[in-house]
């Protein structure tokens, strides 16, 4: 479901008329769109078991989602 949601958001972001609406959007608990997108990104990295080093850089440049 996340893939479809992110695809829809990307389509929305390509339309400049929607940018003002997206920037003022607030969700449950007053969450903003950038915060929601970052949360989705982190959740997807956890699901794919992406490994990061102490500075936050992705380790395993060949297949980061597999830790290789």
MDTraj code that builds the backbone (N, CA, C; nanometers):
import mdtraj as md
import numpy as np

residues = "UNK UNK UNK UNK UNK UNK UNK UNK UNK UNK UNK UNK UNK UNK UNK UNK UNK UNK UNK UNK UNK UNK UNK UNK UNK UNK UNK UNK UNK UNK UNK UNK UNK UNK UNK UNK UNK UNK UNK UNK UNK UNK UNK UNK UNK UNK UNK UNK UNK UNK UNK UNK UNK UNK UNK UNK UNK UNK UNK UNK UNK UNK UNK UNK UNK UNK UNK UNK".split()
xyz = np.array([
    [0.0820, -0.1200, 0.0000],
    [0.0000, 0.0000, 0.0000],
    [0.0864, 0.1264, 0.0000],
    [0.2023, 0.1214, 0.0652],
    [0.2895, 0.2393, 0.0691],
    [0.3338, 0.2799, -0.0706],
    [0.3617, 0.1810, -0.1578],
    [0.4067, 0.2135, -0.2936],
    [0.3010, 0.2941, -0.3685],
    [0.1755, 0.2544, -0.3580],
    [0.0688, 0.3264, -0.4252],
    [0.0517, 0.4667, -0.3665],
    [0.0605, 0.4765, -0.2351],
    [0.0479, 0.6066, -0.1693],
    [0.1609, 0.6997, -0.2115],
    [0.2828, 0.6496, -0.2114],
    [0.3957, 0.7329, -0.2508],
    [0.3863, 0.7726, -0.3976],
    [0.3384, 0.6817, -0.4822],
    [0.3193, 0.7143, -0.6233],
    [0.2195, 0.8272, -0.6418],
    [0.1111, 0.8237, -0.5674],
    [0.0114, 0.9311, -0.5734],
    [0.0702, 1.0630, -0.5255],
    [0.1480, 1.0585, -0.4188],
    [0.2098, 1.1811, -0.3669],
    [0.3085, 1.2404, -0.4666],
    [0.3841, 1.1538, -0.5338],
    [0.4785, 1.2019, -0.6358],
    [0.4018, 1.2700, -0.7482],
    [0.2930, 1.2085, -0.7932],
    [0.2113, 1.2702, -0.8979],
    [0.1583, 1.4059, -0.8533],
    [0.1144, 1.4160, -0.7282],
    [0.0662, 1.5439, -0.6770],
    [0.1767, 1.6490, -0.6739],
    [0.2961, 1.6079, -0.6344],
    [0.4067, 1.7026, -0.6200],
    [0.4540, 1.7565, -0.7552],
    [0.4265, 1.6844, -0.8633],
    [0.4662, 1.7323, -0.9955],
    [0.3782, 1.8471, -1.0431],
    [0.2603, 1.8619, -0.9870],
    [0.1685, 1.9689, -1.0230],
    [0.1926, 2.0876, -0.9304],
    [0.2386, 2.1988, -0.9867],
    [0.2730, 2.3148, -0.9034],
    [0.1525, 2.3760, -0.8332],
    [0.0328, 2.3537, -0.8855],
    [-0.0868, 2.4090, -0.8224],
    [-0.1171, 2.3397, -0.6899],
    [-0.0685, 2.2186, -0.6711],
    [-0.0978, 2.1461, -0.5470],
    [0.0049, 2.1722, -0.4377],
    [0.1173, 2.2321, -0.4707],
    [0.2239, 2.2530, -0.3726],
    [0.1762, 2.3346, -0.2526],
    [0.0978, 2.4377, -0.2755],
    [0.0514, 2.5192, -0.1621],
    [-0.0416, 2.4377, -0.0720],
    [-0.1223, 2.3516, -0.1319],
    [-0.2128, 2.2679, -0.0524],
    [-0.1344, 2.1650, 0.0290],
    [-0.0333, 2.1063, -0.0341],
    [0.0483, 2.0050, 0.0344],
    [0.1267, 2.0690, 0.1488],
    [0.1759, 2.1901, 0.1267],
    [0.2584, 2.2548, 0.2302],
    [0.1776, 2.2933, 0.3542],
    [0.0475, 2.3157, 0.3403],
    [-0.0331, 2.3525, 0.4568],
    [-0.1129, 2.2347, 0.5134],
    [-0.1061, 2.1192, 0.4481],
    [-0.1816, 2.0022, 0.4925],
    [-0.1351, 1.9588, 0.6313],
    [-0.2301, 1.9222, 0.7141],
    [-0.2018, 1.8669, 0.8467],
    [-0.2847, 1.7407, 0.8609],
    [-0.2229, 1.6391, 0.9113],
    [-0.2914, 1.5129, 0.9321],
    [-0.3256, 1.4923, 1.0784],
    [-0.3472, 1.3667, 1.1114],
    [-0.3792, 1.3310, 1.2493],
    [-0.2665, 1.3780, 1.3413],
    [-0.3011, 1.4290, 1.4554],
    [-0.2051, 1.4826, 1.5535],
    [-0.1220, 1.5972, 1.4964],
    [-0.1783, 1.6700, 1.3973],
    [-0.1143, 1.7880, 1.3391],
    [0.0178, 1.7570, 1.2684],
    [0.0323, 1.6374, 1.2144],
    [0.1539, 1.5981, 1.1425],
    [0.1565, 1.6666, 1.0055],
    [0.2736, 1.7155, 0.9644],
    [0.2874, 1.7822, 0.8348],
    [0.3258, 1.6807, 0.7274],
    [0.3124, 1.7205, 0.6012],
    [0.3452, 1.6312, 0.4900],
    [0.4932, 1.5912, 0.4907],
    [0.5878, 1.6851, 0.5089],
    [0.7281, 1.6416, 0.5138],
    [0.7541, 1.5407, 0.6264],
    [0.6911, 1.5615, 0.7410],
    [0.7075, 1.4683, 0.8526],
    [0.6512, 1.3308, 0.8159],
    [0.5358, 1.3291, 0.7514],
    [0.4751, 1.2030, 0.7087],
    [0.5637, 1.1310, 0.6082],
    [0.6184, 1.2040, 0.5118],
    [0.7050, 1.1417, 0.4112],
    [0.8318, 1.0854, 0.4739],
    [0.8903, 1.1572, 0.5690],
    [1.0088, 1.1058, 0.6384],
    [0.9759, 0.9803, 0.7180],
    [0.8598, 0.9788, 0.7810],
    [0.8184, 0.8605, 0.8563],
    [0.7992, 0.7417, 0.7633],
    [0.7344, 0.7638, 0.6493],
    [0.7172, 0.6557, 0.5517],
    [0.8522, 0.6034, 0.5028],
    [0.9463, 0.6949, 0.4796],
    [1.0806, 0.6570, 0.4351],
    [1.1492, 0.5699, 0.5407],
    [1.1453, 0.6138, 0.6669],
    [1.2087, 0.5371, 0.7745],
    [1.1423, 0.4014, 0.7930],
    [1.0095, 0.3978, 0.7848],
    [0.9385, 0.2703, 0.7963],
    [0.9778, 0.1744, 0.6848],
    [0.9911, 0.2266, 0.5626],
    [1.0301, 0.1422, 0.4495],
    [1.1734, 0.0925, 0.4652],
    [1.2629, 0.1783, 0.5151],
    [1.4001, 0.1340, 0.5403],
    [1.4034, 0.0237, 0.6458],
    [1.3216, 0.0355, 0.7488],
    [1.3147, -0.0695, 0.8511],
    [1.2616, -0.1993, 0.7913],
    [1.1602, -0.1883, 0.7067],
    [1.1028, -0.3069, 0.6448],
    [1.2038, -0.3768, 0.5540],
    [1.2864, -0.2971, 0.4847],
    [1.3868, -0.3522, 0.3945],
    [1.5180, -0.3848, 0.4650],
    [1.5272, -0.3561, 0.5937],
    [1.6460, -0.3790, 0.6768],
    [1.7682, -0.3085, 0.6165],
    [1.7517, -0.1794, 0.5887],
    [1.8623, -0.0978, 0.5394],
    [1.9560, -0.0701, 0.6562],
    [2.0838, -0.0937, 0.6351],
    [2.1827, -0.0726, 0.7410],
    [2.2524, 0.0614, 0.7215],
    [2.2751, 0.1304, 0.8331],
    [2.3442, 0.2599, 0.8311],
    [2.4584, 0.2576, 0.9312],
    [2.5624, 0.3377, 0.9033],
    [2.6741, 0.3462, 0.9967],
    [2.6446, 0.4530, 1.1016],
    [2.7413, 0.4808, 1.1879],
    [2.7208, 0.5743, 1.2991],
    [2.6866, 0.7162, 1.2519],
    [2.7353, 0.7551, 1.1335],
    [2.7063, 0.8895, 1.0832],
    [2.5757, 0.8959, 1.0042],
    [2.5089, 0.7818, 0.9867],
    [2.3808, 0.7795, 0.9174],
    [2.3895, 0.7435, 0.7708],
    [2.5115, 0.7192, 0.7198],
    [2.5275, 0.6826, 0.5791],
    [2.4868, 0.5366, 0.5584],
    [2.4270, 0.5093, 0.4433],
    [2.3857, 0.3730, 0.4107],
    [2.5105, 0.2894, 0.3849],
    [2.5171, 0.1750, 0.4500],
    [2.6273, 0.0823, 0.4240],
    [2.5793, -0.0217, 0.3242],
    [2.6712, -0.0782, 0.2487],
    [2.6338, -0.1756, 0.1475],
    [2.5794, -0.1049, 0.0243],
    [2.6663, -0.0431, -0.0525],
    [2.6234, 0.0377, -0.1653],
    [2.5678, -0.0447, -0.2817],
    [2.6037, -0.1725, -0.2932],
    [2.5539, -0.2520, -0.4047],
    [2.4051, -0.2819, -0.3899],
    [2.3682, -0.3349, -0.2762],
    [2.2283, -0.3664, -0.2484],
    [2.1968, -0.3207, -0.1061],
    [2.1810, -0.1887, -0.0851],
    [2.1630, -0.1386, 0.0518],
    [2.0436, -0.1996, 0.1244],
    [1.9369, -0.2308, 0.0504],
    [1.8206, -0.2869, 0.1177],
    [1.8442, -0.4285, 0.1663],
    [1.9542, -0.4923, 0.1193],
    [1.9878, -0.6264, 0.1656],
    [2.1131, -0.6275, 0.2525],
    [2.1697, -0.5096, 0.2772],
    [2.2866, -0.4988, 0.3636],
    [2.4132, -0.5538, 0.2980],
    [2.4155, -0.5612, 0.1640],
    [2.5336, -0.6146, 0.0940],
    [2.6201, -0.5029, 0.0417],
])
top = md.Topology()
chain = top.add_chain()
for i, resn in enumerate(residues, 1):
    res = top.add_residue(resn, chain, resSeq=i)
    for name in ("N", "CA", "C"):
        top.add_atom(name, md.element.get_by_symbol(name[0]), res)
traj = md.Trajectory(xyz[None], top)
